[in-house]
């Protein structure tokens, strides 16, 4: 399977991330939209109202970002994905505009779930990677 830039699409990794979400397993989420340190599976873009990125971060050379929104607690709709390296230098802005245009055409402006916590969005087992009070993965493994 190939993405729109004719690069390898990591279907196995995408399937794994989706499977974790569908089965209710732990999802690492961020409401702050700054993934550089915490590497969430789902991150809310801080520059756009209620646009989320589902991040497939492995393998590193073929990372993908899938643009979506929550329509209700635990209901996440993905419209499309893009290779991460195609999103630099204005690529995110272009993809977001495409997302918003497609969303409006498909759903209108009213179907969009907003919440205050990661749990209120996902409804499953989540780890808010922005919460400094939660132990990190390394600390949990030692316990």
N, C-alpha and C positions, 0 to 999 in steps of 0.2 A: 504494500500500500504506500502511496506517495502523497506528500503534501503538495500544496499548490506551487511551491518553488521547486518541485521535482526532487526533493531531498527525501531520504529515508524517514518514514514515519514510525516512531517506536510504539507500534500497536500493542505489544506485550506490556510495556510499562503503563500505557494509557489504560489498558484493561485492568491492570492491577490497582491503579489509583481509583478508578470507577468502582471496582469490586469492593474495595475497602469502604467506600462511601455507601454503596448499596447494602452491604451487610451490616452496617452500623459500627464498624471498627473505628479505632482512633483516627481522627483527622486532625492534622496540625493546621490551625487557622490563624489569620492575622486580620485585625480590623484596621491596622495602621498603614498597610500597604507598603511596607519597607522590608522586602524579603532578604536583603543582603546578608543579614546575620542569622536570622532564625529559620529560613527556608520552609515556609508553610506549604501545605498542599493546596489550600484555598486562601487567597488573599483578596481583600477588598481594596480596589484601586482608590487611593485617596484623592485623586484629581477629578473623578467622575462619580456622579450619584449612583450608587448601588450597582456598579459593574464589578464583577468578581473575576478573578483569574484562577482557573484550575491549573496547577503547575505540574508538569511532568519534567522533572529535573534530571532524570537519568535515562539513557546514558548522556553524559555531559555534552557530547558533540551533536546530539540531536534533541535538545530540549524543546518542548512545545508549551505554549500557553493557550488555554481554551477560555474563551470569553463567554460569560453567562451571568444569570441573575437568579436569585431566589424568588419564587412566586408565592411561596408559603413556607412555614417551618418545615425543613426536611425535603423541600421540593426545589431542585436546582435545574435550571434549563440552560444548556450549552447551545449556542448558535453556530460557532465555528472555532477552529484552532489555527494557530500560526506558529511556524518555527521561531523560537526565541531570537535567533540571530537576525531574522528579518524585521524585528521590531525596533531596532536601534535607529537613531537619527530620524525621528518623526514617525516611525512605524507604529508605535503604540497609539499616537493621536489619530492616525489614519484608520487603524483597526477599530478603535473606539467609535469613531464616527460611523464606520460601516456597521458596527454592532448596534448603535443607537437607531440608525436608519432601518435596519432589518427588524429590530425589536418593535419599533413603532408600527411598521407595516404588518407584522404578525400578530401583535398583542395590543396595540394602542398604548397609550401612556399610563394606564391605570394598574396593570398587573406587575407589581413590584413589592416584595416583602422587605420591610425595614425592621431592625431590631437593635438592641443595645449590647447584646453579648453574643459570642460565638455559638453558645448553646441554643440561644433563641433563633439563630439562623439555621443551624444544621440539625438540631434535634436529636443527634446521636451522641456518641462518645467523642468529645473534642478536647484538644489541648490548645488553649489560647497562648500562642508563642510570645505574645506581647506582655503577658502577665509575669512579672518578675518574681512573684511569690511561689509560682509552681516550680518544682524541681525539674532540672533538665534531664534529657535522656540518659546521660552518663550517671547522674546521681541516682536515678531510678534503678539502673542496672546494678549499682553497688548495693542497694538496700536489700 
